[in-house]
Amino acid sequence: MPTRTTRDDQYFTDTYQAMPLHGYTGMFESMLAHPNIHVMLGTDYRDVVNLVPWKKMVYSGPIDSFFDHRYGKLPYRSLAFEHVTVQPPAGQSLVQAVGTVNHPNDHLYTRVTEFKHLTGQSHGSTSLVYEYPQSEGDPYCPVPRAENMTLFRRHEADAEALSDVTFVGRLASYRHYNMDQVVGQALATFKRMVGSPTGSHR
């Protein structure tokens, strides 16, 4: 991971940074509210792939899982989240000086985020989330090691041979994409799939 040696209190060093007006939950609720989209939670695609008619699949899960780990299982780092609501010290509205503080050495958790820094809301209490790295659990981040990339490329070669499945996202690409990078990949993939020039969609 890159080392930050400045006192810049922003989460990233990008020139332009923003949060969705109503948060990511609201953004995805609006996206999924389209009448052509049917959401099935708690469903493995294998359970419905032969029941639901489809011509083109866009797959964003772990690429090794798609191929039933035929070459072995790729490692992913997981996280456990502890959400707490606390009262700031007297005369203060916040607990941390900045939105996110990394703790790489002295604690079991590696990062603490205080959301009022991001949302700008006014409230007497404040909410924080502590992130604990886990080796087991939901996959969140690829583990970037040479042997893992070698294993991924074997799965990737099989993925590229499929004309009716497109693999996108952090897990399917086995790359540590940030949100803006994932959105960029999704938009570029869409334009390739529909065969339209960049910028022609409304």
Buried (B, 14 or more C-beta within 10 A) or exposed (E): EEEEEEEEEEBEEEEEEEEEEEEEEEEEEEEEEEEEEEEEEEEEEEEEEEEEEEEEEBBBBBBBBBBEEEBEEBBBBBBBEEEEEEEBEEEEEBBBEBBBBEEEEEEEBBBBBBBBBEEEEEEEEBBBBBBBBEEEEEBBBBBEEEEBBEBBEBBBEBBEEEEEBBBBBBBBBBBBBEEEEBEEBBEEBBBEEEEEEEEEEE
